[in-house]
Amino acid sequence: MLEFLQNYNLIPFHLSLLALLLLSMIETIGYYFNIRPMQFLKHLFPKKLTESPLLSVKFSKTLIIVFLLMNFSFSGYFLQLCAFARQQEFLPAYYLILPALIIAIFFTVFMIHCLDQVIKPTKTKRQITLLGHLATISSGNARPGFSAQARVRDHFGQLHYVQVEPEFGELEFQSQIILIRLKKSHYVAKKISKSNTLFTLEHDS
């Protein structure tokens, strides 16, 4: 066991697991003192990354980092143990860092998608203020009974990603829409043509 912990070919995966434990401890302690340590690190990441549709989830983004660290360390251990079972020695770490990272990203995205599907969105006052706002379909096409993702900015300029569907017809990818009603977990939207006066006024402003 001691040889396993001290093997330098496993160091990147040991460090990932250690970072996971430290992050969990810091977040747990911060919770009792009403402090969110990860909020201080948020400003270190590019705005384009933090506003990415992939990171637009209904739970804390800290969990994404937790999943990534956990999957990276476990996938690294798995690959090294497979190599050890075949040739009785561990491979150099630099051979497995990239494959382990790719596997970790894949499983992290999968876990995010699954968790995001089972968590119900919280209805807040800010969601209500999105009614009447112009939005753009950012993922897929929407039809009655089948929602698609749209991006919209609120009164404060904050970017939101919401699920929308039309009353009738179809909302194509990249089409301009207006949010007219909130229905359970998604918005009902109406398509706006480029010649529409409301669309023109919004862009002119």
Beta strands, then each sheet from edge to edge (+ up, - down):
strand 1: 134-139
strand 2: 148-153
strand 3: 159-166
strand 4: 176-183
strand 5: 186-191
sheet 1: 1+ 2- 3+ 5+ 4- 1+
end
